């Protein structure tokens, strides 16, 4: 039934960079691997963009739109690849919904029910950084925070940086609790990119068995 790897982390954690490096590393070994990203389904991407532009997305709406995106990618990309014994790397998985939607007040039982069709990954890596480090990395690449990214929709405060800090602190707390439950494997992401990637490859070698994939798809 293939191998499912998920990468999670707060904004600015470097998870997408690490997921991309991991994808190319596995591909270079001749393994069948597919990489898919959160909020990338063409069926709902434009709707999400419109909702964000008009600032009409409520927490429950956000929850359902992202769930629709995930369900479409699950049916078209993730599950088919797993069924033929391939490897799938998910840049954000259902834990993103648990963390982000939970931070916005959507009940955990509602989130779990919505994503009940998705199986538990074989390995989920949580790229962990302090909130202030993530913020610094984001602002280094662009001048200001986006409306929903900063959590301004929640109206905790009208200051983008303060609102971002509140939101990301809540998200980090949920991620930490998932890691404590043993569902996520923490990786210190406040280091050099190459050092982090070495840890990622080590964890994969220790925790996953690729022999079945190699037998189905010999290099």
N, C-alpha and C positions, 0 to 999 in steps of 0.2 A: 504493500500500500504506500510505497514511496516514503520520502523523508520531508517533513515540513519543519522549516526553520523560520522563526519570527524574530524580528528585531524591534525593540521598543526603546523609548526614551523621551525626555522632554525636548522641546524645541531648543536647538543649539547644542544638543548632546553629541552630535557627530555620527548618529546612527546611520543616516543615509549614506555617508561616505564609507562607513564600515561595511554596510550591506552591499554596496557596489564592489568594493574590493573583494569581499567574500565571493560574490557571484563570479567575478573574473578568475579568481583562484580556482574555484571548482570547475569552471568551464575549461580552464587551461589543462586540467587533469583528464579531460575527455568525458566528464560526467554530464548527464542530461540535467540541466538546471534552468529554472524559469524564475525571473525576478518580477515581482508585482508590487505596486505602490498604493498606499492609501489614497482614496478620493481620486482615482484615475479612470473609473469606468466612463466611457463616452456616453452612456445612457443618462447619467445624472450629473456629469461634470458641469454642463452649461447651466442646469437648474441651480446647482450649488453656487456657481459664480454669480448668477442673477440675485439669489437670496442674500449673498454677502454684500453685493454692490448696493442693493436697496435697503440693507440692514433690517431684513424682515424675518430672520431666522431666530426662532425661540429655541430654548434648550431641547424640548421634545422634538421640534422640527429638525434641528441639527442631528439629533440622535437617529431619526428615521431616514433622513437623506443619506447619512453615512452608512447606515445599515443596508440601504438599497444598493449603494455602490459596492459594498462588500459582498452582498449576496450575488450580484451580477458577476463579479470577478471570481467568486467561489465556484459558480456554476460553469463559467466559460474558460477560466484559466487554472485555478488552483486544484479543484477536485479532479478534472480530467488528467492533469499531469501526474497527480499522486496515484491515480488508478492504474497508470501504465508503468508505475515504479520509478518515476523521476523524482527530482529534488525541487522543492519550491522554497524560495526565500521571499518572505513577506515583509516589506518595509512598512511596519505597523500592522497589527492584527487586532483581534477583538479586545485586547487589553487597552488599546488606545481609547476605545469606546468606554470601557470600565473607568479609566482614569479621567478622561476629558468630560464625558457626560456626567460621571459621578461628581466631579468637581463643580459642575453646573447644577447639581441637585436632582438629577434623574436617578430614581431608586435603583439599587443594585439588582433587585429581582426582575425589574423591567428590562434592564440591559441584558441580563443572563437569558431571559426568555427570548428576546429578540435575536440573539446570536446563538441560540441553542443548537442550530444545525451545524455549526462549525466545530470541528474536532480540536482537541488540545494538541498543540505543536509537539514535535519530538524534542525540540529545544527552543527556548525563548531567551534571548539575550537582552538584558536591560542595560543600556548605556547610561551610566549614572554620573551626573555632574551637579554641583551646587547651582541653585537657581540663578545666582548672580553671574556665574560663569556663562551659563546659557544665554542670558540677556546680553552680556558683553559681546559674545560671538555674533549674535543676531544684529546688533546695532553697528558692528564693525562692517557688515556687508551692505547696510542700507540705513538711511537717516532716521526712520521712525518705525514704530510698531503698527501693525495693521489692527483694525477695529476688533475683530473677533479674536485674533491672536492675543491681543492685550486683555481680553475678557471685559471690554468696555460695555458689552451687551448686558452684563450682569448688574451694572450700575452700583458696584461696590464703592467706586470712586471715579472721578472724571479725569484723574491723572493717569495717562497710559502706562507709565513705568510702575507706578504703585499698583495699578490694577493687574498688570502682568505678573507682578511679584506675588500678589494674593492668589491668582489663578494657578500659577505654576507651583506654588507651595502646596496648594491643595492636591494638584496632580501628582507631585512628588510623594506626598503622603500616601496616596492610594497605590502608587507603584511600589513604594517601600513595603506596604502591607502585603501586596501580591508576592513580592520577593520573600517575605517572611513565611508565607504559606508554601513556599517551594515551587511556585509556578513560574517564576522568573529567575534567571541566573544573572546576578549583577556583574558588570564589568566597569572598572574605574575608567571613565572616559575623559578625565581631566589630565591627560598625558599626550605624548606625541602620537600621531596617527599610526606610525609603524609599530610602536610598542603595543598599542591597543589591538592592532590586527594580529600580532603574534599571539596575544592572549586568546583572541577569537579562534584562531586556527587550532591552538592547543585544546581549547574547550571542545571544539568539534571532534577532534581526534579522540578525546577522552570519553565523551558522552554519546557519540553516534557511531553506528556501524554501517559503513558504506558498501560492505561486501555484496549485499543483495543487489544494490544498484549497479555495481561493477559487473556482476554476473549477467544482468539483463542487458546492459549496454557496455560490452567490453571496449576498452579504449584501443 
